[in-house]
Amino acid sequence: LDRELRDAAHSKLTPIDEDGGPDVQEWNEVFLKEALGRGDTWLSAPWLLTEFYFYRRVLCAFRYWETKHDPFEMQKRLGLSTALPAIEQLANKTHNSCAHTEAGGHSAVDVR
């Protein structure tokens, strides 16, 4: 992966190797089908595809499906804990909006 990214303009995307993941077939036959057919490189393929492809390839590199080691776990936990106050506030406003609607009120609520 590191070697491919050093020469991203010329490194063609490759199929996802069989790594035990439940999504290998979907990646290769659906998500990557057109890019592989065109011979897209890391830089010529659609940005969103390569963004997701990168993370899927990182999971391959870390043998995630074998080890269950998530290399992004710490960042995910930090992001979630940082967002908890906003999540709680949104959940409360949603709950209050639903209760208000059920009581016959209007459903529009300012969620700011």
N, C-alpha and C positions, 0 to 999 in steps of 0.2 A: 504494500500500500504506500509506504513512504517513497519507494522508488517511482511508482506511478505518479505520485503527486509532485515530485521534483520536476517532472517533465509533463505536466498536466496538459499542455497544449498539443502534445503528440501522443499521449497515452490513451489508448482506446478503452472505453468501458468494457468490462468483461462480465460474463455471467457470474452470479453468486454461486460459490462452491457449495456442494452438499455438506452442510455442517450440522445437520440434525435439527435445524430450525424448521418450524411448520410452514414457513412462507417462501421457501426456496423456489418452488415451482411458480408461484405467483410473481415473484420478482423476475424470473427469467422469461416466463411466457406472457406476462402481462405488462408489468411496469417497464422492463428493459427492452421489450421486443423491438420497438421502433428504433430506439437508440442503437441497439446492437446491429440491427439491419442496415442502418445508415453508416455505421462505423464511427459513431460519435466519440469524441474525446471528452475528458473531464471538463474542458472549457467550451466545447461546441454543443454539448447536450443541454437541454433545458435546466436552468439553475435549480429549480425546486427538485427535480429528479436527482441531480447530483448531490444536493444537500442531504436528502434522505438516503441515497445510495452510500454516501460517505459513512453515515452512522451505522448503516447495515453492515458495511465492510469492517468497521471498527469492531462490531459485535463478533464477526468472523475471526478477526485477529485475536480477540481475547477469548475465543472459544466459549462464548457465552452459553450456548445451548448445552455444552458439556459441563462447564464449571458453575454456571449461574452467577458468575461474577459480572456485575454491571459496572463498567468503568466510569459511568456517569452518576452513580448512586449518590455520592456526596453532593454534587451540584444540584441534583433533583431534590434532595432533602432540604438543602439550604433554600432553594427557590420556593419550595412549598411552605417552609416555616416562615419565610419572609412575607409570603402572600397570605398567610392565615388571617390576619386582621381584615383584609379586604374581602376574602372569601366569606368570613363570618358575617360581615356587614351586608354583602350581597345576598347571602342566604336568608338573613333576617328580613331584609326588604322584600325578597321574593315571598317568603312565608306570610308577611303582613299583607302583601298585595293579594295573595290567594285568599286569605281570610276575609279581606275587605270585599273582594269579588263575590265570594260565597255568601256574604251578608247582603248582597244586592247592590254594592257600590260599583263605581267605575273600575276598569282593570288597568288603566294607565297609571303608572307610578314613576316618579322621578327617582332613578337609581343612582344619582350622583352622591 
